[in-house]
Amino acid sequence: MSKYTTIADLMTHLQRFAPDTPCVVHLWVADDFEDVAPELTSDEVLATIALADATLDADISLSWYFLRHCADTVLAKREERE
């Protein structure tokens, strides 16, 4: 699974732009997954974020539904290992 993006990575990326550059952003951080899927472990949250980043389709968006689907995928892998 790909590496997840950190706030530091995002800050570095944003420094390429002037501070008054218009933009739109939808930002989710690890703490948000307490609401999306509270049953995830810390490592599973990171795996879910990496999966969401790797499979994001701009037509679908970073919705609650999409993130829950990613979490369910990670949880299914946990069940396969058990």
Summary of the structure (lengths in Angstrom):
residues: 82
radius of gyration: 14.2
end to end distance: 19.7
largest distance: 50.4
contacts: 171
relative contact order: 0.17
helix: 57%
strand: 0%
